[in-house]
Amino acid sequence: MKTNKQKNNQQPTIKKAFVGSIRSFISILPMMFAIIGLVAIFQTYITSEMISKLFGYSNFTDIISGTIIGAIANGQGSISFIIADGLKQQGVSLEALSTFTLAWVTLGFVQLPAEASAFGIKFTVIRNLLAFLSTILIAYLTIITIGLFV
């Protein structure tokens, strides 16, 4: 059982941690508002018709295009499914749609500065590199899987 002295030693540490986290959060707020604004502008002015023109050349280019566009657009998964449905209706391949939706959620080129300031550059670069590679790998696995059932 902890004595009063031990409890008092913990309170300042918890208080310092809380104050430090509030300061970090406040310092990140301007960048977060900028990111939200950029994503909103992109989602407002870039239509699925514009995006669909970048697909349809080959599996490889569709995968790369889907990954890059999804990483730049970045947003919530539920929105990516709505956009992917519009792209599918315009004839975009399932490989491109799988990379687009996965990159939309896991990669975020727009939010790289905020992520780097919060978690460090090394972590941010490694996480995004692994997410980029796994997105491409999953796209190729999608091609293989579709080939098995079609």
Buried (B, 14 or more C-beta within 10 A) or exposed (E): EEEEEEEEEEEEEEEEEEEEEEEEEEEBEEBEEBBEEBBEEBBEEBEBEEBBEBBBEEBEEBBBBBBBBBBBBBBEEEBBEEBBEBBBEBEBBBBBBBBBBBBBBBBBBBBBBBBBBBEEEEEBEEBBEEBBEBBBEBBBEBBEEEEEEE
